[in-house]
């Protein structure tokens, strides 16, 4: 089998060389795709900043309640277990009484009973798993900001099969499951004059109030998105804390190693 020899007599297998070239091409394509996706996100609908605070246990608990009540009936979170909610201050009893509405146990994954084929027939496509949705949407823009804006941008659209549409995600298959809380929004189009002439501006207007005021609904969505961010990586805060301890240890070890080196070499110099 032939091989190629480099300047330093390093033997490079032809198969390995092909793999390296292919990997370089893939990385280049992914980088270009990321730039293009990011540019598209910036040119699209403005995303509001999500008030995320993963250290706010009460917010995470409220978000978990909204998630299990309104999202878990269609979407699954199969990489998340109910007992992981111990991290946000909930006991087994509280989880069983307030967050589990099936025959699932506290140690089970957050799975949904709906069949994926039935869901595809009803909604046009099967609802995605939401275990890591906040992280998966972070390519090109902030996933939390996208979810926060998206869940507040539904409006009535009789032309859509579900009767709902969304400014952030046009022609979305998902209906507005939180409409009873938010109320019913309608889309208004206004013509605004600027330096470039007349421009059409889309605006959402609350036509029918829900059980919450707009401020209360925004807070509820913030809690839900806060929980989705936590669910995407439950160990994030613990990992960051461990990382700080590791850096402190390395700093102390470096100092001790330096002092030891000076002690050993002082007579040599």
DOMARRO-52587 format. One record per residue (C-alpha): chain; x, y, z. Coordinates in pm, 1 decimal. Each point is the difference from the previous one (the first is absolute). Layout:
REM DOMARRO-52587
+-------+----------+----------+----------+
| chain |        u |        v |        w |
+-------+----------+----------+----------+
|     A |        X |        Y |        Z |
...
+-------+----------+----------+----------+
//
This chain:
REM DOMARRO-52587
+-------+----------+----------+----------+
| chain |        u |        v |        w |
+-------+----------+----------+----------+
|     A |      0.0 |      0.0 |      0.0 |
|     A |    143.1 |    336.0 |   -100.5 |
|     A |     56.3 |    279.3 |    242.6 |
|     A |    121.4 |    354.8 |    -28.7 |
|     A |    298.5 |    141.1 |    185.8 |
|     A |      2.7 |    359.1 |    126.0 |
|     A |    298.3 |    229.5 |     54.3 |
|     A |     57.4 |   -146.1 |    344.7 |
|     A |    -23.5 |   -359.9 |   -127.1 |
|     A |   -346.1 |    -30.1 |    157.0 |
|     A |   -197.9 |   -277.8 |   -166.4 |
|     A |   -356.5 |    104.8 |    -91.4 |
|     A |   -243.7 |   -274.9 |    -92.1 |
|     A |   -202.3 |     94.0 |   -311.9 |
|     A |   -328.2 |    -91.6 |    170.3 |
|     A |     83.7 |    218.3 |    297.5 |
|     A |     94.4 |    280.4 |   -237.1 |
|     A |   -341.1 |    -26.4 |   -171.6 |
|     A |   -178.1 |      2.9 |    335.1 |
|     A |    189.4 |    311.1 |    105.2 |
|     A |    -90.2 |    177.3 |   -325.3 |
|     A |   -364.2 |   -102.0 |     35.6 |
|     A |     -9.8 |    120.4 |    362.3 |
|     A |    148.0 |    335.4 |   -103.0 |
|     A |   -268.0 |     39.9 |   -267.0 |
|     A |   -277.1 |    -89.4 |    244.6 |
|     A |    127.8 |    252.1 |    254.9 |
|     A |     15.6 |    270.0 |   -268.4 |
|     A |   -355.9 |    -75.6 |   -114.2 |
|     A |   -129.6 |      5.1 |    358.4 |
|     A |    171.0 |    332.6 |     66.2 |
|     A |   -153.1 |    152.3 |   -312.0 |
|     A |   -340.9 |   -143.0 |     88.9 |
|     A |     25.6 |    144.8 |    349.7 |
|     A |     87.2 |    344.0 |   -138.2 |
|     A |   -287.3 |    -16.7 |   -249.7 |
|     A |   -247.6 |   -116.6 |    265.4 |
|     A |    112.6 |    271.1 |    237.3 |
|     A |    -42.2 |    265.7 |   -269.7 |
|     A |   -348.3 |   -131.3 |    -79.5 |
|     A |    -94.6 |     15.0 |    366.1 |
|     A |    122.4 |    358.4 |     27.6 |
|     A |   -199.9 |    101.5 |   -309.5 |
|     A |   -316.4 |   -172.4 |    127.2 |
|     A |   -245.4 |     92.1 |    271.5 |
|     A |    143.3 |    188.7 |    296.9 |
|     A |     50.1 |   -227.9 |    300.2 |
|     A |    -75.2 |    133.8 |    347.8 |
|     A |    252.9 |    -66.4 |    273.7 |
|     A |   -109.7 |   -286.7 |    224.8 |
|     A |     45.7 |     72.1 |    374.7 |
|     A |    176.1 |   -327.2 |     79.9 |
|     A |    115.5 |    -77.7 |    354.0 |
|     A |     68.4 |   -368.4 |     62.9 |
|     A |     70.3 |     72.0 |    367.0 |
|     A |   -359.9 |    110.9 |     54.8 |
|     A |   -150.6 |   -324.4 |    134.2 |
|     A |   -353.0 |    141.7 |     25.4 |
|     A |      7.7 |    106.6 |   -365.3 |
|     A |    122.9 |   -346.7 |   -101.6 |
|     A |   -276.5 |   -163.9 |    203.8 |
|     A |   -267.3 |    216.2 |   -163.7 |
|     A |    153.4 |    -76.2 |   -339.3 |
|     A |     -1.5 |   -373.7 |     70.8 |
|     A |   -369.3 |     19.4 |     90.1 |
|     A |    -79.9 |    179.0 |   -327.5 |
|     A |    211.2 |   -247.1 |   -195.8 |
|     A |   -170.1 |   -310.0 |    140.3 |
|     A |   -347.3 |    156.2 |    -26.5 |
|     A |     16.2 |    147.9 |   -349.4 |
|     A |    298.8 |   -146.1 |   -188.3 |
|     A |     39.3 |   -358.9 |    116.0 |
|     A |   -333.8 |   -110.8 |   -144.9 |
|     A |    143.7 |     24.3 |   -355.2 |
|     A |    376.2 |     45.4 |     40.5 |
|     A |    221.6 |   -244.6 |    184.7 |
|     A |    316.5 |     62.5 |    199.8 |
|     A |    135.7 |   -352.3 |    -10.4 |
|     A |    349.5 |     96.8 |    114.6 |
|     A |   -136.5 |    152.6 |    320.7 |
|     A |   -126.8 |   -189.6 |    305.1 |
|     A |   -258.2 |    132.7 |    241.8 |
|     A |    226.1 |    -58.9 |    299.6 |
|     A |    258.5 |    234.7 |   -151.4 |
|     A |   -233.3 |    275.5 |    122.6 |
|     A |    144.7 |    -59.8 |    346.8 |
|     A |    267.1 |    245.4 |   -119.6 |
|     A |   -252.0 |    284.3 |     -5.2 |
|     A |   -132.5 |    -72.3 |    349.3 |
|     A |   -289.3 |   -239.4 |    -65.9 |
|     A |    -57.9 |   -316.0 |    202.5 |
|     A |   -133.6 |   -330.5 |   -134.4 |
|     A |   -336.5 |     76.1 |    158.4 |
|     A |    -22.3 |    342.7 |   -164.4 |
|     A |    101.0 |   -145.0 |   -336.8 |
|     A |   -259.3 |   -278.7 |     22.5 |
|     A |   -283.3 |    230.1 |    112.9 |
|     A |     64.2 |    296.6 |   -229.1 |
|     A |    197.5 |   -105.4 |   -306.6 |
|     A |    -86.8 |   -360.5 |    -89.2 |
|     A |   -341.3 |    -52.6 |   -161.0 |
|     A |     53.8 |   -354.8 |   -129.6 |
|     A |     96.8 |   -332.8 |    155.0 |
|     A |    369.6 |     96.1 |    -27.0 |
|     A |    229.7 |    -35.7 |    300.3 |
|     A |    226.0 |    270.6 |    139.6 |
|     A |    306.0 |   -175.2 |   -140.7 |
|     A |   -142.8 |    -28.9 |   -354.0 |
|     A |     87.5 |    209.4 |   -304.1 |
|     A |   -237.1 |    276.6 |   -105.5 |
|     A |   -154.3 |   -188.4 |   -288.5 |
|     A |   -326.4 |     75.3 |   -177.6 |
|     A |   -276.8 |   -251.7 |    -69.5 |
|     A |    -80.9 |    143.7 |   -343.0 |
|     A |    110.3 |   -218.1 |   -291.4 |
|     A |    240.1 |    180.8 |   -234.4 |
|     A |   -187.7 |   -119.7 |   -311.2 |
|     A |   -331.4 |    128.4 |    133.9 |
|     A |    162.9 |    329.1 |     90.6 |
|     A |    141.0 |     33.2 |   -353.5 |
|     A |   -348.5 |    -57.0 |   -144.4 |
|     A |   -161.5 |    251.7 |    232.4 |
|     A |    259.1 |    278.6 |    -12.2 |
|     A |    175.7 |    -66.7 |   -329.8 |
|     A |    318.5 |   -105.8 |    183.2 |
|     A |     74.6 |   -168.7 |    330.3 |
|     A |     68.7 |    247.1 |    285.7 |
|     A |    374.9 |     -3.5 |     76.4 |
|     A |    150.0 |   -114.4 |    326.7 |
|     A |     71.2 |    299.2 |    224.6 |
|     A |    275.9 |   -144.4 |    217.5 |
|     A |    271.0 |    222.0 |   -148.0 |
|     A |   -208.3 |    243.8 |   -204.9 |
|     A |    154.2 |    309.3 |    160.0 |
|     A |    349.2 |   -118.2 |    -96.1 |
|     A |    -89.3 |   -129.7 |   -346.8 |
|     A |   -146.8 |    340.2 |    -93.6 |
|     A |    313.6 |    185.0 |    109.6 |
|     A |    174.5 |    -42.7 |   -336.0 |
|     A |      1.3 |    344.8 |   -159.7 |
|     A |   -198.0 |    171.4 |    275.0 |
|     A |    -88.5 |    -36.3 |    365.5 |
|     A |   -237.5 |   -293.2 |     46.1 |
|     A |   -155.6 |    148.2 |    314.2 |
|     A |    -72.5 |    330.3 |   -176.4 |
|     A |   -156.1 |   -186.5 |   -291.5 |
|     A |   -229.0 |   -206.9 |    224.4 |
|     A |    -94.8 |    301.4 |    211.0 |
|     A |    -99.9 |    204.2 |   -305.8 |
|     A |   -156.1 |   -293.6 |   -183.6 |
|     A |   -237.7 |    -93.5 |    284.3 |
|     A |   -125.1 |    360.8 |     13.7 |
|     A |    -45.7 |     45.6 |   -376.0 |
|     A |   -296.0 |   -224.7 |    -86.5 |
|     A |   -301.1 |    153.3 |   -171.5 |
|     A |   -328.6 |   -118.0 |   -148.4 |
|     A |     21.1 |   -102.5 |   -366.1 |
|     A |   -309.2 |   -169.7 |   -149.9 |
|     A |    205.6 |   -105.8 |   -302.6 |
|     A |    212.0 |   -235.9 |    208.3 |
|     A |   -121.7 |   -356.0 |     82.1 |
|     A |     35.7 |     62.1 |    373.4 |
|     A |   -144.6 |    351.6 |    -18.1 |
|     A |    327.3 |    146.6 |    128.7 |
|     A |    313.3 |    151.7 |   -149.6 |
|     A |    317.1 |    152.5 |    140.9 |
|     A |    203.4 |    308.1 |    -90.3 |
|     A |    330.7 |   -156.2 |    100.8 |
|     A |    -68.0 |   -335.8 |   -167.7 |
|     A |   -241.6 |     62.3 |   -290.4 |
|     A |   -239.1 |   -283.5 |    -91.3 |
|     A |     94.2 |   -197.7 |    309.2 |
|     A |   -186.0 |   -329.6 |     48.3 |
|     A |    -29.8 |     49.3 |    376.3 |
|     A |   -315.4 |    168.8 |    136.3 |
|     A |     13.6 |    250.9 |    282.3 |
|     A |    -45.6 |   -230.6 |    297.7 |
|     A |     29.5 |    292.8 |    241.6 |
|     A |   -277.2 |    207.8 |   -159.3 |
|     A |   -228.2 |    -27.6 |    301.7 |
|     A |    269.7 |    164.1 |    211.0 |
|     A |    108.7 |    257.4 |   -256.7 |
|     A |   -328.0 |     65.1 |   -178.4 |
|     A |    -49.2 |     32.9 |   -375.1 |
|     A |    231.0 |    222.2 |   -203.2 |
|     A |    -67.7 |    115.4 |   -356.2 |
|     A |    243.9 |    129.4 |   -258.7 |
|     A |    -26.0 |    361.9 |   -107.1 |
|     A |    195.8 |    146.4 |   -289.7 |
|     A |     86.2 |    369.0 |     -0.1 |
|     A |    174.1 |    208.4 |   -263.4 |
|     A |    280.3 |    214.1 |    136.8 |
|     A |    195.0 |    261.7 |   -192.7 |
|     A |    374.1 |     18.9 |     40.2 |
|     A |    302.2 |    111.9 |   -200.9 |
|     A |    -44.2 |   -292.3 |   -237.9 |
|     A |   -368.2 |     65.6 |    -61.9 |
|     A |   -303.2 |   -183.6 |    133.9 |
|     A |     64.8 |   -318.7 |    195.1 |
|     A |   -249.0 |   -255.6 |    128.6 |
|     A |     30.5 |    -66.4 |    372.4 |
|     A |   -164.6 |   -306.2 |    155.3 |
|     A |   -140.4 |     47.3 |    346.1 |
|     A |   -175.4 |   -237.5 |    240.9 |
|     A |   -308.2 |    132.0 |    176.9 |
|     A |   -177.4 |   -170.9 |    289.4 |
|     A |   -358.4 |    -45.8 |   -123.3 |
|     A |   -122.9 |   -220.2 |    284.9 |
|     A |    164.1 |      3.4 |    344.7 |
|     A |    102.4 |   -323.3 |    169.6 |
|     A |      4.8 |   -100.0 |    363.1 |
|     A |    330.4 |    184.8 |     42.8 |
|     A |     93.6 |    360.6 |    -61.6 |
|     A |    268.5 |     55.5 |   -267.7 |
|     A |    258.8 |     59.1 |    273.8 |
|     A |   -100.3 |   -317.4 |    185.5 |
|     A |     11.7 |   -200.0 |   -322.6 |
|     A |    346.9 |    130.5 |    -87.2 |
|     A |    117.2 |   -110.7 |    346.3 |
|     A |   -159.6 |   -342.9 |    -47.2 |
|     A |    176.9 |    -44.6 |   -335.8 |
|     A |    326.1 |    114.2 |    159.4 |
|     A |    -43.4 |   -269.2 |    267.6 |
|     A |    -73.5 |   -264.6 |   -263.7 |
|     A |    302.1 |     94.9 |   -211.0 |
|     A |    214.7 |     16.0 |    312.9 |
|     A |    -99.7 |   -359.5 |     71.9 |
|     A |     69.0 |   -108.2 |   -360.9 |
|     A |    348.7 |    148.5 |     25.8 |
|     A |     55.9 |   -186.6 |    327.2 |
|     A |   -138.7 |   -323.3 |   -148.3 |
|     A |    238.0 |     22.1 |   -296.0 |
|     A |    296.8 |    -32.5 |    239.3 |
|     A |   -104.6 |    -66.3 |    361.4 |
|     A |    360.7 |    -25.7 |    119.3 |
|     A |    109.2 |    334.2 |   -148.3 |
|     A |     21.6 |    186.3 |    332.1 |
|     A |    166.3 |   -294.1 |    173.2 |
|     A |    248.7 |    -30.0 |   -284.7 |
|     A |     81.3 |    370.4 |     20.0 |
|     A |     50.6 |    -22.4 |    377.2 |
|     A |    231.5 |   -300.7 |    -38.1 |
|     A |    189.2 |    188.3 |   -272.0 |
|     A |     65.4 |    289.7 |    238.8 |
|     A |    129.7 |   -239.7 |    267.3 |
|     A |    226.0 |   -167.5 |   -257.0 |
|     A |    145.9 |    334.3 |   -108.4 |
|     A |     62.9 |     98.4 |    363.1 |
|     A |    172.5 |   -335.4 |     61.5 |
|     A |    215.6 |     39.2 |   -311.4 |
|     A |     98.3 |    352.4 |    103.8 |
|     A |    105.2 |   -118.5 |    348.7 |
|     A |    180.3 |   -303.0 |   -147.2 |
|     A |    183.8 |    224.0 |   -249.0 |
|     A |    117.8 |    224.5 |    282.4 |
|     A |    119.5 |   -296.0 |    208.7 |
|     A |    171.7 |   -155.7 |   -302.9 |
|     A |    178.6 |    328.6 |    -70.0 |
|     A |    116.5 |     34.1 |    360.3 |
|     A |    116.9 |   -362.6 |     -2.0 |
|     A |    188.7 |     58.0 |   -324.4 |
|     A |    175.3 |    303.0 |    150.2 |
|     A |     96.3 |   -200.4 |    307.1 |
|     A |    149.8 |   -286.2 |   -204.1 |
|     A |    188.8 |    221.9 |   -244.9 |
|     A |    121.0 |    279.8 |    227.0 |
|     A |    341.1 |   -162.5 |     55.6 |
|     A |     42.5 |    -81.4 |   -370.1 |
|     A |    -45.9 |    363.1 |   -109.6 |
+-------+----------+----------+----------+
//
